[in-house]
């Protein structure tokens, strides 16, 4: 029964790939609901630090290298299973309506289920090879989902960018596997954890960070994540909420026993996470696309998760991952609902008084935004504010805390900007009025209602489960400072809108994501291209060919021409050559 929640997505993927035309689309909701019930059972009945290990079959058996295909169910795994199944369940239910008019719906649902399957393989793996299969699987499926509308050039480019940037993390993961095998002669994670007292290589920490950075969109390897918005909105919700982007954070938490003996790695994570949260929040404020604002907010929140890992509060990072999954999925699916209502218009400046025609979407995006801001007694508050409190007493308090605090201020600003322009300003485009649709599809609306309930209550319900570490005591002023900053930014956005429309310098700089992409293109990509071009034209096409194929073929042709003079066709000549060869051999 434990592996049922993992097999359901795989079975559904096979069904939609082969017999989708005969399978009623809405029936998949029942199967995902069944998987969700199993995940609830795992969450509640296998808690209290119980561990269940299921060995399925021998994956690799070569000399001393033995890798068992096995599934591990512990507290960390069970929480991730619940998150992945919950979001997959809701996203698939939503997709049956949102993508209902697409002629390739079966292919889309096949990819979604396959994505969920590989993510579940990733979180339940007990060895590095199996974990890598899940890691690569979600990368391939994300490529297929982002480029689902492959007729669109931008979608294909974004998918290529996602898979190429993630190649950096994949290469780090492969090197990590090699180094760990060299140290421990085992790829079993439990065996590695039991031997962490031995001397460990500092390079492992760097490889862990690079792998997690590429998958979780941290600064430097973040550029693929906002561009992934070219895919359908349900893809954005699934990738950016609970699955692929959180794989890097999960990876760091799973290997926390390695990070703890490499303090420099923790220090790097602390700096990286705090700067990412600030950087992405500033860029998010300059965006005018519903989905891109939410995408940059994902980068920012992932920065919080990495920051708190750098401070060794792993369960708190997992708690924020857990909370973030639900309110971020709510924001993305609500954005999709609004885009659907506006007939595919994604610029919220062209929306307007949508709260009249779209009350469910309005309430949903309000709840999601409040959770994202960390407003008290909404889900995000129970983890985000605690992260800021701990950042205050961090070794680099001034730098880390201020970056995190201003990230919270910008988060409230762009959330307010999105809600204010999307629902309370007048219509800036009269043609939009004629295209506005009414919320009516039950599956779509029910998806938003379910996520809204989760986004309000789930943080409070699960607080006692996650908050296992002793938390620092700080003054009430610093404890309430993030809330004060959030309220201040809301007031500024509402009453001084001109600041966010006339500040050309700010929007030129942050709207282009601090020109990071351009800098990487000029300093890295362009130079790599020139080096590759030189090696191809001068080395491959010139030197290597001259000393290789061309040299061999030229000399071979000359040799054959010289040998041809002996091909006279006269038997006496052949006999003489034969006798000369025999005499030479006899003398030697």
Buried (B, 14 or more C-beta within 10 A) or exposed (E): EBBBBBEBBBEBBBBBBEEBEEBEBEEBBEBBEBBBEBBBBBBEEBEEEEEEEBEEEEBEEEEEEBBBBBBBBBBBBBBBBBBBBBBBBBBBBBBBBBBEEBEBBBBBBBBBBBBBBBBBBBBBBBBBBBBBBBBBBBBBBBBBBBBBBEEEEEBBBBBBBBBEBBEBBBBBBBBBBEBBBEBBEBBBBEEBEEEEEEEBBEEBBBBBBBBBBBBBBBBBBBBBBBBBBBBBBBBBBBBBBBBBBBBBBBBBBBBBEBBEBBEEBBBBBBBBBBBBBBBBBBBBBBBBBBBBBBBBBBBBBBBBBBBBBBBBBBBBBBBBBBBBBBBBBBBBBBBBBBBBBBEEBBBBBBBBBBBEBBEBBBBBBBBBBBBBBBBEEBBBBBBBBBBBBBBBBBEBEEBBBBBBBBBBBBBBBBBBBBBBBBBBBEBEBEEBEEEBEEBEBEBBBBBBBBBBEBBBBBBEEBBEBBBEEEEEEBEEEBBEBBBEBBEEBBEBBEEEBEEBEEEEEBBEBBBEBBBBBEEBEEEEEEEEEEEEEEEEEEEEEEEEEEEEEEEEEEEEEEEEEEEEEEEEEEEEEEEEEEEEEEEEEEEE
